[in-house]
Amino acid sequence: MTAEAGLPDTLRDLPAWTPEPVELADLELILAGVYRPLTGFLGSYDTAMVTAGGRLADGTPWPVPVTLSVPKELTEHDRIVLQDPEGVPLAVLTVEERWQDPTSGDQRLAGPLEALRAPAHGPFHAMRRRPDEMEPADGPVLAVATRDFLHRRQLGQIRQVAERLGARVLLMPLLGGGHDESLVRALLAVRRELPDSLVVPVPLPGRDAGPDRDVFLRAHVAAAYGATHLLAEHDVEDVPIPIAVPEPWAYDADVEVWRPVARIEPDHVQAELSPERLGELLDAGEPVPDWFTPPAVAAELAVARPPKRSRGITVFFTGLSGSGKSTVARGLADALIERGGRTVTLLDGDVVRRMLSAGLTFSRSDRDLNIRRIGFVAAEITRHGGVAICAPIAPYAATRAEVRRMVRAHGDFILVHVATPLEECERRDRKGLYAKARAGQIPEFTGISDPYEEPDDADLTIDTSRLTPDEAVDRVLDVLTRGDWIRPA
């Protein structure tokens, strides 16, 4: 794909690419100057040095690799236009290095970026600011950079630390999770409990970098926005700004207030709701107690994690051709529709072949694309509280995992492995596909000339050579009932 015609003449014929979400967030932060001294995506040596020791090749401390993955065909170009998900050009990358990640095998490009325009995608964009758009503070600024909701304990700790430092509070919701909008709304709601506070959303998805490097990255981002201190649960050495670690707080059941643990009699300390218990309350649609969190936060928690019986869910069947997965999927859809209370969409058969898979071949890349298309539609159905039932072969574990991630960003995902033996599938062969594959008429046919990677993460495994269709459907319904996604019959 080439860049849009509205670009300068010198850029119109350049190839265009939309980075993945984490890379797109990195791009925005590089262009905004938040990631200084970085001016572009890192090369192989810098990446290796950061991964191994937390420093760039020149010795500058830096916590995480900031890299760009592209399809192999884009590695042939010297300049590339990077665009947002709507196709709006954001920057031009001048390629200084082409390299392959030794761990993932991904093709990567490195080099400096030239900004074309400010990003304007994503929710609450009007609230986002570049560091150079921030008004200089006339005193200390305590940054609270968080991906989590703030409850009464954290609010009390923030007030205490801010008062001790004489600081105003900079609330920085870190975007990139599955509940960005609710997180921002919840922080806006509690801002009134934090005098002289400001909310600035920042696109900074979580990474598997370890707690110390995560704190370092938050501190670097907070410093770029003018913060003088970062609130964090533990201190980290060599960070750009000091870490303010709050003293432990707990709920004093005697006087019914949150306060420092040191000021509470031991037998008056009431245990805080654990994340597991909070999740149970939300899953069941039960109220979150006021002593634990403000009502406005509880309301946003319920939006971010609706009760299971109204939460979107995808039931994803995988198995060989002829395994019976389509029969069971149709039976499940019928059973759920008969029970009522749920909007059910079946993504299987002629609809998928005609509307999503038209023009695709049996090649691995096309089969992966087909599964990703199904996954995208299922994720949208899940996001809107529906039940998506999918029944593709989905032979590759990596692609199934990608679909799981897409769906889990918006709701729940159940993987059902229909593990009917190949011999039985081939015996059924109602469409004659196995016979054609054995004769070499269908290349890369799963189970014959291409592998099927059996899932090791299935929530349920069934074998339709040992079960009737009704019995198989009942097994799936039992999982959904025990998980409280549907009411018992």
Secondary structure, DSSP 8 states (H G I E B T S, - for coil): -B--TTS-TTTTTSBEE---HHHHHHHHHHHTTTTTT--EE--HHHHHHHHHHSB-TTS-B--S---EE--GGGGG-SEEEEE-TT--EEEEEE--EEEE-TTT--EEEEEEEEE-S----STTGGG---GGGS---SS-EEEEEESS---HHHHHHHHHHHHHHT-EEEEEEEE-SS-HHHHHHHHHHHGGGSSSEEE--EE----SS-HHHHHHHHHHHHHHTT-SEEE-SS--TT-SS-EE----EEEETTTTEEEEGGGS-GGGEE----HHHHHHHHHHT----TTTS-HHHHHHHHHHS--GGGS-EEEEEE--TTSSHHHHHHHHHHHHHHH-SS-EEEE-THHIIIIISTT--SSHHHHHHHHHHHHHHHHHHHHTT-EEEE------HHHHHHHHHHHHTTSEEEEEEE---HHHHHHH-TT-HHHHHHTTSSSS-BTTTB-----SS-SEEE-TTTS-HHHHHHHHHHHHHHTTSS---
